[in-house]
Amino acid sequence: MCRIGENGGQQVIRLVFIVVIFSILPGCVRAVDIPSIQLDAGKTGEPVSPFIYGQFIEHLGRCIYGGIWAEMLEDRKFYFSVTQEHKPYKMNPGDKQWDAPPFPELVASPWRWTGRGSVQMVQEKRFVGEHSPQITIAEGLAGIEQAGLGLVKGKKYTGYIWLAGDASSAPIRISLVWARSGEKQSRQSVDISRISGEYSRASFQFIAGESTEDGVLEIAGLGRGNFRVGAVSLMPADNVQGFRADVLLLLKQLNSPIYRWPGGNFVSGYNWRDGIGDRDRRPPRKNPAWTGVESNDVGLHEYLAFCRLLGAEPYIAANTGAGTPEQAGEEVQYCNGSAETPLGKLRAQNGEAAPFRVRYWSAGNEMYGKWQIGHMPLADYVRKHNLVAEAMTKADPNIKIIAVGSVGSWDETMLKECAGHMSLISEHFYCKSKTDLAAHVAQIPDNIRRIAEAHRRYRATIPGLQEKDIRIALDEWNFWYGPYIYGELGTQYFLKDALGIVAGIHEYARQSDMIFMANYAQTVNVIGALKTSKTAAVLDSTGVALALYRKEFGVIPVKVEGYTKPHDVMAAWSADRRALTVSVVNPTHQEYGFSLQPIGVSLASRGTVWVLTGPAESSCNIPGKEPQVTVKENRLDVGDGKLTVAPLSAALFRLVVK
């Protein structure tokens, strides 16, 4: 209900009078209501680094496992004991700091007993990790199974299993089940006719007869005696070197030039050696920083293969929490040393004779935080940073080291004590939701500007810093709020968040002299630009924004004047200076019109406009459903210089120079 307050009647009369007068004087309305935005084509800033479109992937939730990586089975190496009590999940209390309610957390084995028999976890004859399941067949058939698999009708799935045990326990039947209804069962099965006392690998493949979100993989012995399962794997057959094909296609649309890995908080408890060598023999671990199990299936080699598949530059974070300077130096040598060095020789033995030549290295993550594994007082950490940096540059003097930063006394001390041991300094920020749309959108550019201005102050007050030109790697930034729909930290994003990301790109362009890199966190599912289900993937609203601006927005910032908040306007030349791109964020429910006044350049009357929008500020994109937040491309007539931007949208205009 709308109520008119004191003097409300007089205000209504004035409003009606104004509307009537302006309706008969449309020219006056245009003169008053439409702002004139000036673009001074000759006043440009430093070129925008392509690395502001960077991404960040961490071993957390469903970012890598259940997101990028194609493995369908959880706990495929049996970190958890397989017991009769099958209760794999409990409700995690959630995270009040980020307004996240409870979510399901894997706390026990997702495998369960089947048939007549028993399962014992054995250490003496284990395949990998602490133990392996040994199934004893009592009568007829006994084994283990895992449910909850997403299957698509007609799609091929491939896998393999490591088996050992009594020859009499064979055959071992591997079945993919897509329907169970009463006595009716729909499945395909493969029988492995022989096993021995030593582990051997057997492959299998299936074609799903129906689509389901609750497919089952069964492993059952049909003979007598017992058998052991070392490790088992199941992937869609269209996987690309172990990565999901549908996710890779969307990541190619993002076209990020650089990916930061493996963390994040995860890295401060991570030993990089756990992720090299035979993938099946790498030990499963409890994730040191987050919930769930780290299978170590994706290690250095897989990550670097991922970067090659996407044409992206690698950016590796070294462990300065629980890790030592020696371990960091060895990791650099493993990646970049010749095959004649001790660690380069090990890399060659693992299949890569040529050095990886990784240029960008982070020395730690958020070591200022008490939540970080290995956190220590700042005075101690500056000494550790310098020792780590010295060990890393000794292994390869050509690398670029990104130091841990945080605006305030931490930054000031790091820049005073460690400036000679860094090329860049990192900063992080995350934003919650605000009910006011304009205020919600403005959080992102406001934080970027806050950080850039702080570093300008450091340059002005710390002797010698200006000459070193240590720029910012804003290697974690994003919105973070709401329910964890897509696993741990798996928040859903909306149109209002996409508008904030575009406004952030505007600010990166304005601060191009200070910010060299930005890594959107964390790419897939985990506060990510992509969201996946078991069988589908989609660019979330923020991913739609990043993909559009990476492809179409200019790279040489141009001075813009004449607009007022809450609207945000930024312009940039294309690299060849044949076109000007003008981007406008309209975080209101009204159309925004303006007159474009280019200075120092003549523009053609026709151009192109891309409009990112959706039906409502809460519009979102969900895997397997028609996207609500989309981009539409249209031809543009700018003969009179008048342009309009739809409500709740970001418009990117491309104007060709005559």
Protein Blocks (a to p, Z undefined) as FASTA:
>chain_A
ZZddehklmmmmmmmmmmmmmmmmmmlmmmmmmccddddfklccddddfklmgccdddeh
jlmnoplpmcfbghklomaacdfblcfbccdebjfknopacddddfbdfbdcehjddddd
dfklcfbhjbdcddddfbhpacdddehiacdehiacddddddeddfklpccdddddfbde
hjbccddddddfbdcfbdcddddddddfbdcfkbccddddfbehjdddfbdcdddfkbge
hiafklmmmmmmnopabdcdfedjklmmccfklmgcjfklpccdddfkbgcjdehlacfk
lmmmmmmmnopacdddddfklpcfklmmmmmmmmmmcfkbmklmmmmmnopabafkiabd
cedjhklbmkbghiacfklmmmmmmmmmmmmmmmomkbccdddddedjklmmmmmmmmmm
cfbdcddddddddfblklmmmmmmmmmmmmmmmmmmmmmmmghklmnopacddfbgcdde
djdfkoghiacddfklmmmmmmmmmmmmmmmmmmmbdcddehiopapabdcdfkbccddf
klmmmmmmmmmmcfbdcddehiacfbdcdddddfklpaccdddddfbfbdcddddddehi
acdfbdcddddddfbfkbccdehiacfbdcddddddfknopacddehiadddddddZZ
